[in-house]
Structures are given as structure tokens and as C-alpha cells.
Amino acid sequence: MVSQRMKSGLEKVGIALSAFGLFSILQPFSETLYRYGFQILCIGGFLYIVLGYIPAGAPVSKVTAITLAIIGILVGFLILGIVIAPLLVR
């Protein structure tokens, strides 16, 4: 089960990762930070979005199902964009 305390803590981690990823993209000091900033931002945003759909006290099976559904929707939109983009360029 996902407790409210764990959910709240993981949401804060997602926000912190998103903020650090944004900082990494916008800072002018390190090319390495810039290179990984977008991935860090995406991981933090994904974590925050997924936890927004999971109710507190949900069993692990429901958490897994919701997470896989969100990943499936994102992959579906990605594939749709890849298929449609060449048609829009013509």
C-alpha cells in the first residue's frame, strides 16, 4: 500500500527533480549538467504526474496498473506523433 506520507514524500522528490532539471538546462556553467537536464526534468515531471493519479492507500497492483496505463498513453502519443509528423511536413 502507498501511504499518504510516502506519496507526499515522492511528490516532493518529483518536484525537486523537476526544479533541478530546469536549473540544469538554464545554467551556463557545465555542459554535462545541460546534457542531462532534460532527462532529469522529464523523470521528475513523470514522477509527479503519476503520483497525482494514485490515491493514498492504494494497493501495489493498482499503482502498477495506473503507472503502466500512463506509460502506455505517453508511448501511444509518441508513436502517433512519429506517424503524423511526416504527413504534416509534405
C-alpha positions as CSV (number, residue, x, y, z in Angstrom):
1,M,0.0,0.0,0.0
2,V,1.1,3.5,-0.7
3,S,0.7,5.6,2.4
4,Q,-0.1,9.3,2.2
5,R,3.3,10.1,3.8
6,M,5.2,8.1,1.1
7,K,3.1,9.7,-1.6
8,S,3.8,13.2,-0.3
9,G,7.5,12.5,0.0
10,L,7.7,11.1,-3.5
11,E,5.8,14.1,-4.9
12,K,8.3,16.4,-3.2
13,V,11.1,14.3,-4.8
14,G,9.4,14.7,-8.2
15,I,9.2,18.5,-7.7
16,A,12.8,18.7,-6.6
17,L,14.0,16.7,-9.6
18,S,12.0,18.9,-12.0
19,A,13.4,22.0,-10.4
20,F,17.0,20.6,-10.6
21,G,16.4,19.6,-14.2
22,L,15.2,23.0,-15.1
23,F,18.1,24.6,-13.4
24,S,20.4,22.2,-15.2
25,I,19.0,23.3,-18.6
26,L,19.2,27.0,-17.8
27,Q,22.6,27.2,-16.2
28,P,25.6,28.4,-18.3
29,F,28.4,26.7,-16.3
30,S,28.5,22.9,-17.2
31,E,27.8,21.2,-20.5
32,T,27.3,17.9,-18.6
33,L,24.6,19.3,-16.4
34,Y,22.9,20.8,-19.6
35,R,23.2,17.5,-21.4
36,Y,21.3,15.6,-18.6
37,G,19.0,18.4,-17.5
38,F,16.1,17.4,-19.9
39,Q,16.1,13.8,-18.8
40,I,16.1,14.8,-15.1
41,L,13.3,17.2,-15.8
42,C,11.3,14.5,-17.6
43,I,11.8,12.0,-14.8
44,G,10.7,14.5,-12.1
45,G,7.7,15.5,-14.1
46,F,6.7,11.9,-14.8
47,L,7.0,11.0,-11.2
48,Y,4.9,14.0,-10.1
49,I,2.2,13.2,-12.8
50,V,1.9,9.5,-11.9
51,L,1.6,10.2,-8.2
52,G,-1.2,12.7,-8.9
53,Y,-3.3,9.8,-10.2
54,I,-2.6,7.3,-7.4
55,P,-4.9,7.5,-4.4
56,A,-3.4,7.2,-0.9
57,G,-3.8,3.7,0.4
58,A,-3.9,2.1,-3.0
59,P,-2.5,-1.5,-3.3
60,V,0.7,-2.1,-5.2
61,S,-1.3,-3.8,-8.0
62,K,-3.4,-0.7,-8.6
63,V,-0.3,1.5,-8.5
64,T,1.4,-0.7,-11.1
65,A,-1.7,-0.7,-13.3
66,I,-2.0,3.1,-13.2
67,T,1.7,3.6,-13.9
68,L,1.6,1.2,-16.9
69,A,-1.5,2.9,-18.2
70,I,0.1,6.3,-18.1
71,I,3.3,4.9,-19.8
72,G,1.1,3.3,-22.5
73,I,-0.7,6.6,-23.2
74,L,2.6,8.5,-23.4
75,V,4.0,5.9,-25.8
76,G,0.8,6.0,-27.8
77,F,1.1,9.8,-28.3
78,L,4.8,9.4,-29.1
79,I,4.0,6.9,-31.8
80,L,1.1,8.9,-33.1
81,G,3.4,12.0,-33.4
82,I,6.1,10.0,-35.3
83,V,3.5,8.7,-37.7
84,I,1.7,12.0,-38.3
85,A,4.8,14.3,-38.4
86,P,5.9,13.3,-41.9
87,L,2.4,13.7,-43.2
88,L,2.2,17.3,-41.9
89,V,5.6,18.3,-43.5
90,R,4.6,17.4,-47.1
